[in-house]
Amino acid sequence: MARGVTPVTPEDGLTTRQRRHQPLVIVHTGNGKGKSTAAFGLALRGWHQGWSIGVFQFVKSAKWRIGEQAALEALGRVHDDTGAGGPVEWHKMGAGWSWSRKSGTEEDHAAQAAEGWAEVRRRLTDRTHTLYVLDEFTYPLTWGWIDVDEVVATLTERPGYQHVIITGRDCDPRVIEIADLVTEMTKIKHPFDEGRPGQKGIEW
């Protein structure tokens, strides 16, 4: 695809500008590394456009801070102080906000995930953010903690100009079907295969 020229021209009656400004559902899946990192890279691009960024992590511990979180939160402060870029919110399951602080049973985690999704749904209805990163969201779908058909309906019917990025392995085919852009990360080699543990600055 040279210079952004698409291989087909849809007969949808829309102008090129209108097609270029349609909201997307994006999925990063597969067994390879880099799904979340790629999503956070898109969030950086969105921030530069002045978009409101909302990151919602559905699996990682509320106590675990990662480099992308520190960077995006710092950019959120830049926006608050100078007006550059866009506002940034970063939420983790169990860290507060709308999700309850509960013990670590599977039932509790399932309830937290459901509450987190309910909050994302409210924000989509209210058009709170321009870009949502639902990090590791495929796992609560796979585990049956969140209803996939409800997710599909919510994403399909979301109002306004709101991009949604979903990351995680084994994305449900129903989500892939309604997505506009799907990338599968495939591992070729990894240091883990030779017993080498993750490194700061590479893995987190």
N, C-alpha and C positions, 0 to 999 in steps of 0.2 A: 504494500500500500504506500505508494510514493506521494510525498507532500500532502498527506491527509486525504487523498482521493479514494473514495470508496469503490469497491469492485462492482457494485450494483447501485441503481438509482430507484428507490421504492416509488411505487405509484400511489402515494398516500396524500398527495395534494399539498404537502408541506414544503416550505422553502428550505434551502440548505441551512440557513440560520436557525430556523425552527427545529430542524432535526438535531442540530448541534447542541441545542440547549434543552434536550429532554433529560429528565432525571433517570438515573441508572440504578439497577440492582446488580451488584458486583459480588462474585463469589471467588474466594481463594481457597482451594481445597487440595487434596493429595497428601501423600506420605512424606514429601520432602520438606525441608526447612524453608522458612522465609515467608510463610503465608501472612503472619501478623506484621512482619517487618515491611512487606510490600504495602499492606493496608495503611500503616502509619506513614509511609512515604506519600501515599495519595492524600492523607490528611494534611501533610505539610504543604502540598500543592494547593489544597483547598484553603488553608489558612492564608496563603499568599494572595488568594483571590478575594479575601475578606469574608469568607464563609464562616458561619458558626459551626464549630466542630464538637461533636459529642461522641466520646469513646466509652463503651460499655463492655467491661470484661466479665465473662460469665463463668470462668473456671479458676483463674489465677488467684492465689491468696491475697487477701486485702493488705497483708503486711509486706508483700513483695513489690518493691519499686523497680521499674525497668528504665533503661536509658531513654526510650522513646517517650515514656511518661514524663520524665524530668524535662526533656526538651520541649514537648508540646505545652506542658504547664508553664514553662518559662516564656514561651511565645504568647500564651494567654495573658501573662502579666505584662508583656510588651504591648499587647493590644490595649489592656486596661490603662496603661500609663501614657501611651503615645497615640493610640488610635490606629496604629499600623496592623495589617492583617485582620484576623477575626477572633471572636471570643472562643475559648476552649474550656470544655468540661471533661473530666476523666473520672469514671466511676468503676468501682470493683464490687463484685458480689460480696456482701457481708461487711462492706466498709462504711455503712451508714446510709445516707440519703434515703431512698424509699425502701431499701431492702432491710429486713429485720436482722438483728444480731442474734444468731441462734447457735446451738451446739452443732457438732460436726457429723450428725447422722445423715444417712442418705435422704431420709424423708425431709430433714431440715434443709439440706442443699437443694432438693427439688422445689421446696416452697420458696426458697430465696430466688431461684432461677425464675419461677413463675411470677414472683413479685417484680423482679427486674424487667421481665418482658412486658408486664402490664405497664410499667413506667415508660418503657420505650414506646409502647402503643400510644400512651397519652401524649407523649411528645410529638410523635408523628401526626396525630390528630391536630395538635396545636401548632404544627409547623415550627417547632422550637429550633431545630438545627437545619443546616443545609446539607451536612455530611455526617452520617452516623457510621461508626465502626463498631460492629457487633462481634467482638473478638472471641474466638473459640465458641461461637454460638451453635455450631453444628452438634456439639456434644450433648447439651441438654435436649436437643431435638432427637438425637439418636437414642438417648436414654429414656425417652418418653416423658420428660419433665415438662415439656412445652408442646402444645398441639401444633403439628406441622401444618395442617390445613388452615388453622387460624392465622399462622404466620404468613402463609401464601396469600390468603385473602387480604390481610392487613397491608402487606407490601404492594400487592397489585392495586389496591384501592387508595393508597396513601395520597393525600392531596398535595398540590403545589409542587415546588421544585426541591425535592429532597432525595439525595443520593444515599444508598445504604450499601455498606460493604460487610460481608459475612465471611468469617474465616473459620477454618477447622477441617479436620479429616472427614472423609466419608459423608460428604454433604448429601442430604436426602434428594433423590431425583426430582421430587415435586418442586423443591426450591430451585434446583438447576434449571428446570423447565421454564420458570418465569423470570429467571435472571437474564440480564442483557449481556453481561460479560462474565465468563467463567474461565479461570486459569487453574490448571492442575500442576502443583509442584511435584516433581519427580526426583527422588534421590538417586544419584549416580554413585557417589562416594561420600562418606562422612567419617570424621575422626572417631566417632563413637564406635564404628565398626572395628577399630583397632584398640579399643579400650581406653581411648583418650577422652577425659572428661571435658565438659564445656568450659569455655574461657570467658572471663569478663571482657566486654567489648565485642565479642563475637556472638555468644549465646544470649547474653543479657546485658 
